[in-house]
Amino acid sequence: MKEALWWKPLEHGKVKCGLCPNACIILPGKRGICQVRENRGGRLYAVSYGQVASICLDPIEKKPLYHFHPGALVLSLGTYGCNFQCAFCQNWRISQMRPSCTELTPKQVVDICTSQKERYPGTIGMAYTYNEPTVWYEFVKECAGLAKAQGLVNVLVTNGYIAQQALDELMPFIDAMNIDVKAWDEAFYRRIARGSLDPVRRTVEQAAGAGTWIEITYLVVPGENDTEQDIQELATWLSRINSGIPLHLSRYFPAYKYDKPPTSLESLEKLREAARDKLDYVYIGNAWKKGYADTLCPQCGEPLLERGALELEKANLRQGACPGCLRPADIIGTVWM
Ligand code: SF4
């Protein structure tokens, strides 16, 4: 546990947390919506600081990031808690429950990463993932600072629901982000996630403006956010930022409070075509079928990167470009094969 950043005291021992747009006002002895920031004696504490629920060396494709150091490995870690409460959360056992944790310091975590790098040279850095890293802000920021000093990269897998100033302070350490856009509909965000779309849009724009590599994940939930219009509007907005931002349309499976059947592959393929009108790279995730995760040249259709269920299997690039038409392939960093 550690005293939190981004809070201020209020009258009668209450505190206001300013880390995310929920802006919780927390009574003494109580926690905010995320369940990991607690008012103790009129001060706010990050109770999940250093509590690691899961730590694992993952292919970067699993985040998913398909255009950032393809084929690399990242030490992925997370704790518990989330500032959203999505009824269909695919990770609800750590976002909404409290799993058993191992206590680690930022230095210990970064040391694990550097030792993995000695064993597996394709290990490029750290990914803050599994639960929402925003609610672990203090620990993430310290780890990211140490990792950066060791020449490692930092990847954030986030719902993008973070206060602008807090993100500003974190961004210098972050090299790449996968940002979850849950819907293109404010009412959906309020009803299903108990959050709001606008701050998420701002995070995407802020990160892209700062030069951080971003990819977007959109979990397609049948009957909730799966119209062609939803996807076309999302893709149009993204294309105005940069048509090279990869979009991952992810297959929903029943989880937590949702028991609707999984998203059909037909629906995912139809939405992929709708998004391809505007975006250069659209993938289908959480469902494996040959081709769903492959990178094709947007200009001539040449397969550039072929992936299996979670890993890079084949690269076909000439100096970072398509070998057929020589169009740049929008790949950041080294391809690890
Ligand atoms: S980080 Fe947690 S406590 Fe702070 S405003 Fe967001 S949900 Fe509330």
Residues whose N, C-alpha, C, O or C-beta is under 5 A from the ligand:
A	BS01	SF4	C17 L19 C20 N22 A23 C24 G32 I33 C34 R37 N83 V135
